[in-house]
Amino acid sequence: MLEAMEEHALIGRKRFSGGDEINMVDIAFCMVAHWLGLIEDFAGLKIIEPHKFPRVSSWIQNFKSVPVIKDNLPDTDKMLALLKRRREMLLTSKSN
């Protein structure tokens, strides 16, 4: 999916998939901008490497800097805490 975004959705010098304004494609890829970053932090992995996906990396920064997006994304610390609790619950139920 990241390769497809890099090669097809984010071509040219556009900030977003449709140009300088966010459109539905950008909203659809919100999970890449926010959730994949959370998973990277939680799992200690680096999936979106700027040298491998320079357009995607730039798009993520642009997308998350738009005030309406930034003000409405879930709190990162709270989401990481939720993921940790959920993982602990799964591990506990698995060991029983």
Short mmCIF file of the C-alpha atoms (twelve columns), coordinates in Angstrom:
data_MODEL
# 
_entry.id   MODEL 
# 
loop_
_atom_site.group_PDB 
_atom_site.id 
_atom_site.type_symbol 
_atom_site.label_atom_id 
_atom_site.label_alt_id 
_atom_site.label_comp_id 
_atom_site.label_asym_id 
_atom_site.label_seq_id 
_atom_site.Cartn_x 
_atom_site.Cartn_y 
_atom_site.Cartn_z 
_atom_site.pdbx_PDB_model_num 
ATOM 1  C CA . MET A 1  0.000   0.000   0.000  1 
ATOM 2  C CA . LEU A 2  2.827   2.406   0.837  1 
ATOM 3  C CA . GLU A 3  4.481   1.726   -2.507 1 
ATOM 4  C CA . ALA A 4  1.204   2.397   -4.329 1 
ATOM 5  C CA . MET A 5  0.781   5.675   -2.441 1 
ATOM 6  C CA . GLU A 6  4.358   6.661   -3.186 1 
ATOM 7  C CA . GLU A 7  4.153   5.847   -6.888 1 
ATOM 8  C CA . HIS A 8  0.596   6.784   -7.829 1 
ATOM 9  C CA . ALA A 9  -1.292  8.864   -5.275 1 
ATOM 10 C CA . LEU A 10 1.363   11.404  -4.362 1 
ATOM 11 C CA . ILE A 11 2.904   12.374  -7.676 1 
ATOM 12 C CA . GLY A 12 4.197   15.804  -8.530 1 
ATOM 13 C CA . ARG A 13 4.799   18.568  -6.036 1 
ATOM 14 C CA . LYS A 14 1.396   18.364  -4.412 1 
ATOM 15 C CA . ARG A 15 0.980   18.593  -0.636 1 
ATOM 16 C CA . PHE A 16 -2.009  16.247  -0.740 1 
ATOM 17 C CA . SER A 17 -3.393  13.700  -3.171 1 
ATOM 18 C CA . GLY A 18 -5.630  16.282  -4.813 1 
ATOM 19 C CA . GLY A 19 -3.253  19.244  -4.746 1 
ATOM 20 C CA . ASP A 20 -3.001  21.837  -2.001 1 
ATOM 21 C CA . GLU A 21 -6.263  20.898  -0.277 1 
ATOM 22 C CA . ILE A 22 -7.190  17.705  1.566  1 
ATOM 23 C CA . ASN A 23 -9.701  15.521  -0.254 1 
ATOM 24 C CA . MET A 24 -11.410 12.168  0.367  1 
ATOM 25 C CA . VAL A 25 -8.339  10.184  -0.713 1 
ATOM 26 C CA . ASP A 26 -6.288  11.867  2.003  1 
ATOM 27 C CA . ILE A 27 -9.002  11.149  4.565  1 
ATOM 28 C CA . ALA A 28 -9.080  7.504   3.457  1 
ATOM 29 C CA . PHE A 29 -5.334  7.249   4.047  1 
ATOM 30 C CA . CYS A 30 -5.571  8.803   7.507  1 
ATOM 31 C CA . MET A 31 -4.804  5.398   9.001  1 
ATOM 32 C CA . VAL A 32 -1.378  5.535   7.379  1 
ATOM 33 C CA . ALA A 33 -0.686  8.968   8.821  1 
ATOM 34 C CA . HIS A 34 -1.785  8.252   12.366 1 
ATOM 35 C CA . TRP A 35 -2.428  4.588   13.101 1 
ATOM 36 C CA . LEU A 36 0.601   3.171   11.358 1 
ATOM 37 C CA . GLY A 37 2.751   5.632   13.297 1 
ATOM 38 C CA . LEU A 38 1.180   4.438   16.542 1 
ATOM 39 C CA . ILE A 39 1.847   0.826   15.632 1 
ATOM 40 C CA . GLU A 40 5.454   1.702   14.808 1 
ATOM 41 C CA . ASP A 41 5.869   3.297   18.246 1 
ATOM 42 C CA . PHE A 42 4.099   0.454   20.039 1 
ATOM 43 C CA . ALA A 43 5.971   -2.370  18.302 1 
ATOM 44 C CA . GLY A 44 9.317   -0.602  18.063 1 
ATOM 45 C CA . LEU A 45 9.361   -0.956  14.285 1 
ATOM 46 C CA . LYS A 46 10.097  1.535   11.548 1 
ATOM 47 C CA . ILE A 47 7.862   0.915   8.549  1 
ATOM 48 C CA . ILE A 48 7.640   4.338   6.929  1 
ATOM 49 C CA . GLU A 49 11.276  5.195   6.299  1 
ATOM 50 C CA . PRO A 50 11.728  8.653   4.743  1 
ATOM 51 C CA . HIS A 51 14.475  7.480   2.389  1 
ATOM 52 C CA . LYS A 52 12.267  4.673   1.076  1 
ATOM 53 C CA . PHE A 53 8.971   6.608   1.027  1 
ATOM 54 C CA . PRO A 54 9.873   10.316  0.742  1 
ATOM 55 C CA . ARG A 55 6.494   11.387  -0.681 1 
ATOM 56 C CA . VAL A 56 4.513   9.425   1.899  1 
ATOM 57 C CA . SER A 57 6.675   10.828  4.712  1 
ATOM 58 C CA . SER A 58 6.175   14.377  3.447  1 
ATOM 59 C CA . TRP A 59 2.438   13.787  3.008  1 
ATOM 60 C CA . ILE A 60 2.156   12.516  6.604  1 
ATOM 61 C CA . GLN A 61 3.799   15.680  7.933  1 
ATOM 62 C CA . ASN A 62 1.580   17.879  5.751  1 
ATOM 63 C CA . PHE A 63 -1.589  15.974  6.650  1 
ATOM 64 C CA . LYS A 64 -0.969  15.974  10.394 1 
ATOM 65 C CA . SER A 65 -0.127  19.686  10.384 1 
ATOM 66 C CA . VAL A 66 -3.541  20.762  9.051  1 
ATOM 67 C CA . PRO A 67 -5.345  22.294  12.055 1 
ATOM 68 C CA . VAL A 68 -8.643  20.407  11.641 1 
ATOM 69 C CA . ILE A 69 -6.745  17.111  11.407 1 
ATOM 70 C CA . LYS A 70 -4.269  17.873  14.189 1 
ATOM 71 C CA . ASP A 71 -7.043  18.984  16.532 1 
ATOM 72 C CA . ASN A 72 -9.120  15.846  15.957 1 
ATOM 73 C CA . LEU A 73 -6.623  12.991  15.931 1 
ATOM 74 C CA . PRO A 74 -6.771  10.764  19.005 1 
ATOM 75 C CA . ASP A 75 -4.151  11.526  21.654 1 
ATOM 76 C CA . THR A 76 -1.040  9.452   20.921 1 
ATOM 77 C CA . ASP A 77 -0.171  8.750   24.564 1 
ATOM 78 C CA . LYS A 78 -3.711  7.609   25.352 1 
ATOM 79 C CA . MET A 79 -3.792  5.364   22.295 1 
ATOM 80 C CA . LEU A 80 -0.415  3.807   23.154 1 
ATOM 81 C CA . ALA A 81 -1.670  3.150   26.694 1 
ATOM 82 C CA . LEU A 82 -4.795  1.524   25.261 1 
ATOM 83 C CA . LEU A 83 -2.719  -0.699  22.964 1 
ATOM 84 C CA . LYS A 84 -0.502  -1.743  25.879 1 
ATOM 85 C CA . ARG A 85 -3.520  -2.597  28.062 1 
ATOM 86 C CA . ARG A 86 -5.096  -4.579  25.227 1 
ATOM 87 C CA . ARG A 87 -1.852  -6.477  24.647 1 
ATOM 88 C CA . GLU A 88 -1.591  -7.305  28.360 1 
ATOM 89 C CA . MET A 89 -5.183  -8.550  28.391 1 
ATOM 90 C CA . LEU A 90 -4.536  -10.782 25.380 1 
ATOM 91 C CA . LEU A 91 -1.334  -12.179 26.867 1 
ATOM 92 C CA . THR A 92 -3.050  -12.820 30.204 1 
ATOM 93 C CA . SER A 93 -5.994  -14.627 28.606 1 
ATOM 94 C CA . LYS A 94 -3.617  -16.643 26.424 1 
ATOM 95 C CA . SER A 95 -1.634  -17.894 29.458 1 
ATOM 96 C CA . ASN A 96 -4.770  -19.010 31.338 1 
# 
